[in-house]
Amino acid sequence: MNETATEANKLWGIYHTDREYARTVGDPLRTVVEAPTKLAAEEAAARLGFGEPWAHPISREQVNRAQWLSQRRPGHRQELVHKKSRGVRV
């Protein structure tokens, strides 16, 4: 993510874009991302696999209400993992 010196990252809560559906399921805070703008936050959430994300600024106190938080480990690069099939070869 490219940042200029004037752009400070903020915390953004990611919610369902479909607001009517969100109300029926209790408007859950799906995840939290850190980004300089709303658009950057929505793009980051999409890269994490959240379909049609809607970003809204939140406080640090609201982070604990998120249903899912990314577990980042410094210096760790997650590779694609393929399980070997345990099927029977014919």
N, CA, C and O of each residue as an XYZ file, in Angstrom:
360
protein
N       0.839     -1.151      0.000
C       0.000      0.000      0.000
C       0.896      1.229      0.000
O       1.769      1.344      0.861
N       0.708      2.144     -0.933
C       1.510      3.351     -0.996
C       0.906      4.413     -0.104
O      -0.302      4.648     -0.113
N       1.764      5.045      0.662
C       1.328      6.109      1.558
C       2.208      7.317      1.342
O       3.406      7.179      1.098
N       1.625      8.505      1.430
C       2.438      9.705      1.441
C       2.640     10.100      2.887
O       1.976      9.570      3.779
N       3.546     11.021      3.125
C       3.859     11.421      4.492
C       2.667     12.101      5.173
O       2.578     12.110      6.401
N       1.761     12.665      4.389
C       0.627     13.380      4.975
C      -0.536     12.460      5.319
O      -1.435     12.854      6.061
N      -0.530     11.249      4.793
C      -1.635     10.329      5.048
C      -1.311      9.424      6.232
O      -0.366      8.636      6.191
N      -2.108      9.552      7.283
C      -1.927      8.686      8.449
C      -2.965      7.585      8.396
O      -4.113      7.826      8.023
N      -2.572      6.383      8.767
C      -3.515      5.269      8.777
C      -4.510      5.436      9.903
O      -4.171      5.896     10.992
N      -5.755      5.050      9.621
C      -6.834      5.050     10.596
C      -7.379      3.637     10.672
O      -7.132      2.813      9.791
N      -8.113      3.368     11.722
C      -8.793      2.075     11.834
C     -10.141      2.178     11.150
O     -10.890      3.134     11.352
N     -10.437      1.174     10.336
C     -11.708      1.123      9.612
C     -12.393     -0.195      9.933
O     -11.793     -1.262      9.809
N     -13.640     -0.117     10.341
C     -14.445     -1.306     10.547
C     -15.058     -1.711      9.220
O     -15.522     -0.862      8.459
N     -15.060     -2.996      8.943
C     -15.616     -3.504      7.683
C     -16.957     -4.163      7.986
O     -17.050     -5.078      8.804
N     -17.977     -3.683      7.316
C     -19.350     -4.158      7.491
C     -19.879     -4.673      6.156
O     -19.207     -4.546      5.133
N     -21.080     -5.252      6.159
C     -21.739     -5.686      4.922
C     -22.223     -4.458      4.147
O     -22.793     -3.538      4.734
N     -21.996     -4.443      2.829
C     -22.471     -3.346      1.988
C     -23.992     -3.326      1.937
O     -24.603     -2.258      1.981
N     -24.599     -4.488      1.845
C     -26.060     -4.591      1.790
C     -26.601     -4.257      3.179
O     -26.655     -5.119      4.056
N     -26.996     -3.017      3.369
C     -27.381     -2.531      4.691
C     -28.642     -3.224      5.221
O     -28.763     -3.429      6.429
N     -29.575     -3.587      4.345
C     -30.783     -4.283      4.805
C     -30.418     -5.664      5.349
O     -30.911     -6.070      6.401
N     -29.546     -6.387      4.625
C     -29.090     -7.687      5.104
C     -28.321     -7.516      6.420
O     -28.488     -8.297      7.356
N     -27.485     -6.492      6.472
C     -26.692     -6.243      7.680
C     -27.595     -6.041      8.895
O     -27.305     -6.551      9.978
N     -28.680     -5.304      8.719
C     -29.612     -5.086      9.842
C     -30.252     -6.391     10.302
O     -30.455     -6.593     11.499
N     -30.569     -7.273      9.367
C     -31.224     -8.531      9.742
C     -30.283     -9.459     10.496
O     -30.739    -10.274     11.298
N     -28.973     -9.353     10.255
C     -28.017    -10.210     10.967
C     -27.342     -9.474     12.123
O     -26.341     -9.946     12.661
N     -27.888     -8.321     12.503
C     -27.368     -7.596     13.656
C     -26.222     -6.647     13.348
O     -25.515     -6.214     14.258
N     -26.031     -6.319     12.082
C     -24.990     -5.399     11.626
C     -23.628     -5.703     12.255
O     -23.053     -4.849     12.930
N     -23.112     -6.917     12.035
C     -21.848     -7.296     12.670
C     -20.643     -6.558     12.099
O     -20.589     -6.259     10.906
N     -19.694     -6.274     12.954
C     -18.405     -5.760     12.533
C     -17.623     -6.970     12.038
O     -17.208     -7.812     12.834
N     -17.421     -7.059     10.728
C     -16.822     -8.256     10.140
C     -15.332     -8.348     10.425
O     -14.845     -9.404     10.829
N     -14.606     -7.266     10.222
C     -13.173     -7.227     10.515
C     -12.745     -5.782     10.649
O     -13.552     -4.871     10.468
N     -11.487     -5.569     10.963
C     -10.913     -4.235     11.105
C      -9.638     -4.193     10.278
O      -8.819     -5.111     10.331
N      -9.479     -3.116      9.511
C      -8.251     -2.919      8.745
C      -7.703     -1.535      9.063
O      -8.431     -0.649      9.512
N      -6.423     -1.369      8.825
C      -5.774     -0.073      9.018
C      -5.404      0.461      7.650
O      -4.698     -0.203      6.891
N      -5.877      1.665      7.326
C      -5.634      2.251      6.009
C      -5.792      3.770      6.090
O      -6.432      4.283      7.008
N      -5.206      4.488      5.125
C      -5.302      5.949      5.146
C      -6.660      6.495      4.692
O      -7.071      7.569      5.131
N      -7.364      5.757      3.810
C      -8.642      6.245      3.284
C      -9.689      5.135      3.292
O      -9.376      3.954      3.445
N     -10.941      5.553      3.123
C     -12.051      4.597      3.069
C     -11.869      3.629      1.892
O     -12.056      2.422      2.042
N     -11.512      4.156      0.745
C     -11.327      3.315     -0.438
C     -10.201      2.306     -0.221
O     -10.339      1.134     -0.572
N      -9.098      2.756      0.350
C      -7.979      1.847      0.617
C      -8.386      0.763      1.609
O      -7.959     -0.385      1.488
N      -9.212      1.124      2.590
C      -9.682      0.146      3.570
C     -10.569     -0.898      2.905
O     -10.443     -2.090      3.188
N     -11.463     -0.462      2.026
C     -12.350     -1.399      1.333
C     -11.556     -2.313      0.400
O     -11.885     -3.491      0.266
N     -10.519     -1.784     -0.245
C      -9.670     -2.608     -1.108
C      -8.895     -3.633     -0.287
O      -8.748     -4.782     -0.705
N      -8.400     -3.223      0.878
C      -7.667     -4.145      1.753
C      -8.587     -5.265      2.228
O      -8.177     -6.424      2.278
N      -9.822     -4.928      2.577
C     -10.786     -5.941      3.027
C     -11.114     -6.908      1.895
O     -11.260     -8.108      2.129
N     -11.231     -6.401      0.682
C     -11.499     -7.270     -0.472
C     -10.337     -8.238     -0.694
O     -10.555     -9.403     -1.027
N      -9.094     -7.758     -0.510
C      -7.926     -8.637     -0.655
C      -7.917     -9.720      0.418
O      -7.376    -10.803      0.198
N      -8.510     -9.439      1.574
C      -8.601    -10.440      2.640
C      -9.725    -11.447      2.396
O      -9.853    -12.432      3.124
N     -10.543    -11.192      1.360
C     -11.597    -12.138      1.009
C     -12.993    -11.721      1.416
O     -13.922    -12.522      1.311
N     -13.173    -10.496      1.876
C     -14.500    -10.024      2.258
C     -15.189     -9.454      1.037
O     -14.719     -8.484      0.442
N     -16.312    -10.064      0.663
C     -17.062     -9.633     -0.508
C     -17.851     -8.372     -0.233
O     -18.478     -8.239      0.818
N     -17.821     -7.453     -1.168
C     -18.547     -6.192     -1.103
C     -18.414     -5.521      0.267
O     -19.418     -5.323      0.950
N     -17.199     -5.171      0.677
C     -17.012     -4.558      1.988
C     -17.446     -3.094      2.021
O     -17.389     -2.401      1.005
N     -17.874     -2.633      3.180
C     -18.228     -1.241      3.422
C     -17.425     -0.798      4.630
O     -17.586     -1.355      5.716
N     -16.557      0.199      4.461
C     -15.688      0.656      5.533
C     -16.288      1.857      6.255
O     -16.908      2.724      5.639
N     -16.092      1.891      7.573
C     -16.554      2.987      8.407
C     -15.510      3.186      9.506
O     -15.064      2.208     10.107
N     -15.107      4.443      9.784
C     -14.085      4.656     10.812
C     -14.555      4.172     12.185
O     -15.717      4.352     12.550
N     -13.640      3.554     12.945
C     -13.970      3.068     14.285
C     -12.858      3.472     15.253
O     -11.779      3.899     14.841
N     -13.145      3.329     16.540
C     -12.152      3.626     17.572
C     -11.431      2.343     17.970
O     -11.881      1.243     17.648
N     -10.318      2.491     18.667
C      -9.556      1.318     19.129
C     -10.387      0.446     20.068
O     -10.191     -0.768     20.114
N     -11.302      1.045     20.809
C     -12.146      0.290     21.740
C     -13.115     -0.642     21.014
O     -13.531     -1.654     21.577
N     -13.475     -0.319     19.787
C     -14.433     -1.127     19.025
C     -13.794     -2.328     18.347
O     -14.510     -3.201     17.855
N     -12.474     -2.397     18.306
C     -11.773     -3.481     17.599
C     -12.155     -4.844     18.152
O     -12.303     -5.793     17.382
N     -12.318     -4.970     19.449
C     -12.617     -6.269     20.066
C     -13.966     -6.849     19.650
O     -14.215     -8.034     19.871
N     -14.834     -6.047     19.056
C     -16.142     -6.545     18.613
C     -16.089     -7.211     17.244
O     -17.083     -7.789     16.804
N     -14.959     -7.142     16.570
C     -14.842     -7.718     15.221
C     -14.967     -9.233     15.280
O     -14.461     -9.874     16.202
N     -15.649     -9.803     14.280
C     -15.821    -11.242     14.204
C     -14.530    -11.946     13.808
O     -14.298    -13.084     14.215
N     -13.682    -11.276     13.013
C     -12.450    -11.888     12.537
C     -11.378    -10.818     12.459
O     -11.609     -9.735     11.921
N     -10.194    -11.122     13.001
C      -9.057    -10.218     12.904
C      -7.899    -10.978     12.267
O      -7.643    -12.136     12.597
N      -7.217    -10.322     11.367
C      -6.070    -10.927     10.703
C      -4.970    -11.171     11.719
O      -4.647    -10.288     12.514
N      -4.394    -12.362     11.696
C      -3.288    -12.707     12.592
C      -1.984    -12.526     11.833
O      -1.499    -13.458     11.191
N      -1.426    -11.349     11.906
C      -0.175    -11.075     11.206
C       0.997    -11.411     12.102
O       1.017    -11.070     13.284
N       1.972    -12.086     11.520
C       3.205    -12.381     12.237
C       4.329    -11.652     11.515
O       4.519    -11.855     10.315
N       5.073    -10.813     12.213
C       6.153    -10.066     11.558
C       7.148    -10.999     10.885
O       7.575    -11.994     11.471
N       7.511    -10.674      9.661
C       8.491    -11.463      8.931
C       7.986    -12.785      8.405
O       8.778    -13.584      7.905
N       6.693    -13.045      8.500
C       6.132    -14.314      8.055
C       5.411    -14.113      6.739
O       4.579    -13.217      6.599
N       5.742    -14.961      5.774
C       5.062    -14.911      4.486
C       4.287    -16.207      4.315
O       4.860    -17.295      4.277
N       2.979    -16.066      4.213
C       2.158    -17.259      4.080
C       2.187    -17.726      2.632
O       1.885    -16.965      1.712
N       2.545    -18.952      2.451
C       2.597    -19.549      1.116
C       1.327    -20.343      0.874
O       0.626    -20.727      1.810
N       1.048    -20.580     -0.389
C      -0.082    -21.432     -0.715
C       0.261    -22.854     -0.319
O       1.334    -23.362     -0.644
N      -0.640    -23.477      0.370
C      -0.396    -24.834      0.846
C      -1.354    -25.770      0.129
O      -2.563    -25.539      0.094
N      -0.799    -26.823     -0.440
C      -1.613    -27.828     -1.112
C      -1.494    -29.126     -0.340
O      -0.395    -29.644     -0.147
N      -2.617    -29.645      0.097
C      -2.603    -30.933      0.791
C      -2.459    -32.040     -0.235
O      -3.062    -32.011     -1.308
N      -1.663    -32.991      0.116
C      -1.550    -34.153     -0.746
C      -2.801    -34.988     -0.607
O      -3.327    -35.157      0.493
N      -3.269    -35.500     -1.700
C      -4.463    -36.325     -1.683
C      -4.205    -37.638     -0.961
O      -3.142    -38.242     -1.109
N      -5.151    -38.058     -0.206
C      -5.036    -39.343      0.475
C      -5.894    -40.399     -0.218
O      -6.211    -41.445      0.349
N      -6.256    -40.090     -1.459
C      -7.076    -41.017     -2.227
C      -6.299    -42.237     -2.696
O      -5.072    -42.278     -2.616
N      -7.011    -43.200     -3.172
C      -6.417    -44.449     -3.647
C      -6.094    -44.300     -5.132
O      -6.949    -43.912     -5.928
N      -4.861    -44.610     -5.489
C      -4.471    -44.557     -6.899
C      -4.799    -45.874     -7.571
O      -4.559    -46.946     -7.016
N      -5.343    -45.785     -8.756
C      -5.719    -46.999     -9.490
C      -4.793    -47.205    -10.641
O      -4.940    -48.174    -11.386
